[in-house]
Amino acid sequence: MGKSAASEISQKNTLPADYRAFIRTSINNGWKKLDEYYSKLGESPLFAAAIILHPRFGLGWLEATWVAEEQLAWVRDAKAGIKDYFSRWYSRERERREETGLDNSARRTMGQEDDQYTQWINSKTKKALEMGGNNGELDRYLRLEPQDTQDPIQWWREHTSSFPSLSSFALDVFAIPAMASDCERQFSLAKLTLTSQRLSMSADTLERVQCLKNWVRHGGVKLALVEAELSNESTLRFAWCLETDDAFDVWAQYSADRGKTWRGLTIGLCDGSAEVDIAGLPAGQVLLRLLTHDGFSTVASDTVKIKVPERAPYPAILYPAHGELVPANAEFEVLGSAVSQGGDPVDDDCLEWFVDGKSFGRGRAPTLQVKPGDHKLTLRANAQRDAEVTIGFTARAIAR
C-alpha cells in the first residue's frame, strides 16, 4: 500500500465519529441524487439515441462502455427501444416519400420516360427499400464503422439520400436541447413579446416571432453584403443576401474611422438591392455594412470598403427666395450657407456672392443694393463653378 493511501486511511480513522457520519451521509445523498437522474435515462430511448445516432460513436461506443452484465442489458434495451420508436413514428415519413415518388413517376410518364438503365436501377432501389423498410436503414447504419466527424448534424445532412428516414429521425433527436434552461428562457421572452399592447397577436404570429428571434440570436439568420459600389458620382448601389424567407427591413451604416464609430446612411431597404444617394458620405476610404433586426436581436453583415471621390460642396441661398420681391435702391442682407460632402459647414471666406454676374461680397450675410428690375443672385463655394446655386428675384422701389 502506498504512503498516500495509508495516510488517507490514517486521517479517516482519526476523524471524530460525527464527522465520519456527516461525510457518509453527504456521499449517500450525492449518490442518491445522481441515481435519480441517471435512472431517467431508461424512461426514453432518445437519450441513448443521441449517442447511437452520432456517427463517431454509434452502438459500439455503448457496448464498449457498458461492459457489465447489467449494463449490457441496458444496451439491448436501448437498441430495441430505438428500433421500436423509429418504426412507430417514422414509418409515415417513408410512406409519404413513396407517395411523392409515385406522383413523380406519374408525371414523368406523361413526359419523357427514363431509359432502361435508369428504370432497372430504380427497380432495384425500390426492392431494397421494400425488403428493408425503415428498420433496414437503421440496421445498415448500425453496421457502419465509426465515422471521422465532429459534426453529426452535417454528417446526416450529407447522407440524407442514403438514410432518408433515419436522417430525419437523427436530426430531430439532435434538435432536442440538452437542458431545459433555454426552453424556459424562450417562455420568458414570449411573455415579453405578448405584452398587454399585443394581446391580439395570433398564435401563429407569436410562434414566428419567437422562431425568428431565436434564429437571429444563434446565427441562423445570416446577412451577406454581396455588392457595394458607386454606380456614378452620387449613387451607391447595394446588393445583399438574407438567408430567410421572412420579410426583414435592412438598413445601411458607414464608418469613416475604420469601424470605431458607425453612422446611419439609410433605412428601410428591401428586396435584396437598392440605390442610395451618397451626399452625406465623406470623401476617402469608407467602410459599409448592413444591419437587420427582428425587434429583439440585430444581425450585421461583413464590412465592405469603398472609396468615395471628392465632390463639390452644396451651397444654398436662404434669402431672398426664388422669385421673391425685395426693396430697390436700399441695402438688405442676403443669407446663405454651404456644407461639405461630409456635412461640415464651409468657412465664410469660401462663400462668394454674385449679382447679375458681378461679385459683391463674401460670407454668410453680406449686404446688397440693386436697382429696380429682375436680377440673378448666385452663391459660389470654394471658387468652384460646379459648387454654386443661382436664384432669380425682383427689386421694386418702395413708395414713400
Residue pairs with C-beta under 8 A, 6 or more apart in sequence:
12 20
15 23
40 47
41 47
41 48
42 74
42 77
44 81
45 78
45 81
45 82
45 84
45 85
46 85
46 173
46 176
48 62
48 78
48 79
48 81
48 82
49 78
49 82
49 85
49 169
49 170
49 173
50 173
50 174
50 176
51 57
51 58
51 61
51 62
52 58
52 59
52 62
52 78
52 79
52 82
52 142
53 141
53 152
53 156
53 166
53 169
53 170
53 173
53 174
54 152
55 144
55 146
55 147
55 149
55 152
55 155
55 156
56 146
56 147
56 148
56 149
56 150
56 152
57 146
58 141
58 142
58 144
58 146
59 75
59 79
59 142
60 146
61 146
62 74
62 75
62 78
63 72
63 75
65 71
66 72
66 74
66 75
79 142
82 138
83 135
83 138
86 134
86 135
86 138
86 165
86 166
86 169
87 133
87 134
87 135
89 169
90 134
90 165
90 166
90 168
90 169
91 133
91 134
91 165
93 164
93 165
93 168
94 129
94 133
94 134
94 164
94 165
97 164
97 165
108 114
113 119
114 122
128 136
129 136
132 139
132 140
134 165
134 166
137 163
137 164
137 165
137 166
138 166
140 163
141 163
141 166
147 155
149 155
152 170
152 174
153 171
153 174
156 163
156 167
156 170
156 171
156 174
157 167
157 171
159 167
160 167
163 170
177 183
186 210
186 214
189 210
189 213
189 296
190 206
190 210
193 201
193 206
193 209
193 210
193 213
193 296
194 201
194 206
201 209
208 246
209 294
209 295
212 221
212 244
212 246
212 294
213 294
213 295
213 296
213 297
214 220
215 221
215 244
216 294
216 296
216 297
216 298
216 299
217 296
217 297
220 243
221 242
221 243
221 244
221 248
221 292
221 294
221 299
222 242
222 243
222 299
223 240
223 241
223 242
223 243
223 250
223 290
223 291
223 292
223 299
223 300
223 301
224 240
224 241
224 242
224 243
224 301
224 302
225 238
225 239
225 240
225 288
225 289
225 290
225 301
225 302
225 303
225 304
226 239
226 240
226 241
227 237
227 238
227 239
227 240
228 236
228 237
228 238
228 239
228 288
228 304
228 306
229 236
229 237
229 306
230 236
230 237
230 278
230 306
230 308
230 309
231 237
231 275
233 309
233 311
234 277
234 278
234 279
234 311
235 275
235 276
235 277
235 278
236 275
236 276
236 277
236 278
236 281
236 288
236 306
237 273
237 274
237 275
237 276
238 252
238 269
238 273
238 274
238 275
238 276
238 290
239 272
239 273
240 250
240 269
240 272
240 273
240 290
240 301
241 272
242 248
242 250
242 272
242 292
247 270
248 292
248 293
248 294
249 267
249 268
249 269
249 270
249 292
249 293
250 269
250 270
250 290
250 291
250 292
251 264
251 265
251 266
251 267
251 268
251 269
251 290
251 291
251 292
252 264
252 265
252 266
252 267
252 269
252 276
252 288
252 289
252 290
252 291
253 262
253 263
253 264
253 265
253 288
253 289
253 290
253 291
254 262
254 263
254 265
254 281
254 286
254 287
254 288
255 261
255 262
255 263
255 286
255 287
255 289
255 303
256 263
256 282
256 284
256 286
256 287
256 342
258 287
259 287
259 303
262 289
265 276
265 280
265 281
265 288
266 274
266 276
269 290
278 308
279 314
279 341
280 342
280 343
281 308
281 341
281 342
282 308
282 341
282 342
283 308
283 309
283 310
283 311
283 341
283 342
284 307
284 308
285 305
285 306
285 307
286 305
286 306
286 307
286 308
287 303
287 304
287 305
288 303
288 304
288 305
288 306
289 300
289 301
289 302
289 303
289 304
290 300
290 301
291 298
291 299
291 300
291 301
292 298
292 299
293 299
308 341
310 341
311 341
312 341
312 381
312 382
312 384
312 386
312 387
313 338
313 339
313 340
313 341
313 346
313 381
313 382
313 384
313 387
314 338
314 339
314 341
314 381
314 387
315 336
315 337
315 338
315 346
315 351
315 379
315 380
315 381
315 387
315 388
315 389
316 336
316 337
316 338
316 379
316 389
317 334
317 335
317 336
317 377
317 379
317 389
317 391
318 335
318 336
318 337
319 333
319 334
319 335
319 336
320 326
320 334
320 377
320 391
320 393
321 391
321 393
322 391
322 392
322 393
323 391
323 392
323 393
323 394
324 393
324 394
325 393
325 394
325 395
325 396
326 332
326 370
326 393
326 394
326 395
326 396
327 395
327 396
327 397
327 398
328 370
328 371
328 372
328 373
328 395
328 396
328 397
328 398
329 369
329 370
329 371
329 372
329 397
330 369
330 398
331 367
331 368
331 369
332 367
332 368
332 369
333 365
333 366
333 367
333 368
334 353
334 365
334 366
334 367
334 368
334 377
335 364
335 365
336 351
336 353
336 364
336 365
336 379
337 345
337 346
337 351
337 364
338 345
338 346
338 350
338 351
338 379
338 381
338 387
339 345
339 346
340 346
346 381
346 382
348 362
348 363
348 364
349 362
349 363
350 381
350 382
350 383
351 362
351 363
351 364
351 379
351 380
351 381
352 359
352 361
352 362
352 379
352 380
352 381
352 383
353 359
353 360
353 361
353 362
353 366
353 368
353 377
353 378
353 379
353 380
354 360
354 377
354 378
354 379
354 380
355 368
355 370
355 375
355 376
355 377
355 378
356 375
356 376
357 376
357 378
360 366
360 368
361 367
361 368
368 377
370 395
371 395
372 395
372 396
372 397
373 394
373 395
374 392
374 393
374 394
375 392
375 393
375 394
375 395
376 390
376 391
376 392
377 390
377 391
377 392
377 393
378 388
378 389
378 390
379 388
379 389
379 390
380 387
380 388
381 387
381 388
